[in-house]
């Protein structure tokens, strides 16, 4: 009876974490749209409590607008903007911040319920506390990012933007991993899984995370607007001026040509690795969840490649760029799912000995 109750509690907690993860993805999507519509610097103050209340009435809106006019984005980019135009960008950033607070509530209240009703196993509590602390730090990091654009140059630091994006994806991935583990506890029949395929899956998941960070640098430097041709960059596959900064390694973070080139190379590498991985899994006779996960990786990879090329060729429209960002999270999710199956020994195949 106690074991059945524990399994039931684990399913409830997993469902809650999946819900939180979905909202985190919505937060990542809204953050991307906020950046793409150049709305992120429209709120020039950070008020963790009172900031949830928007301007009410024309006088309040006018005061908020006048406050915005004292900062470089208005003075150098949006000079002459009307109040109506200001409202449109303000509301994107406002929704982004409110959704962040909503995630905190959506996480904290059920956590307290599960904790005080003794539905959490002792080993789970520290992991959930880590998620909550990371969420709080993410809010601080978001404001730290915004502050970088409230100075002379009205553009946020690509370093802070990438860190903000990476932390969001890290929180999301951690939630999903823990939730997968809770569901695994409801599935009997664990089989041994060889280390070779498991390490391969870990490498792909890690590279996908780095690819997302690379995308953050592309977004932060607007490198996606530098070369809007494919497969060539301009007139050649390898453009001139790569790593031309002093020191050279700095170009990977600050030179738009190098940043876009690196992002493309990451994409080519992952296309090859994921294709090889999926074929290895399928040829090894995988079935069930592992086969489904591998096929999902391949399908999402193809979608993501198509979105990436389209985003580039059409000069980074908001809809395609936002879809490309969410597609990256989807591909990362499928990789985590497969990695977790192999880590828990639920996806062994005959091909594992070939890559061990």
Helices and strands as residue ranges (DSSP letters): H 2-36, G 50-52, H 58-68, H 72-72, I 73-77, H 83-116, H 122-147, H 158-184, H 195-221, G 223-225, G 248-250, H 251-254, H 256-283, H 288-313, H 318-343, H 352-355
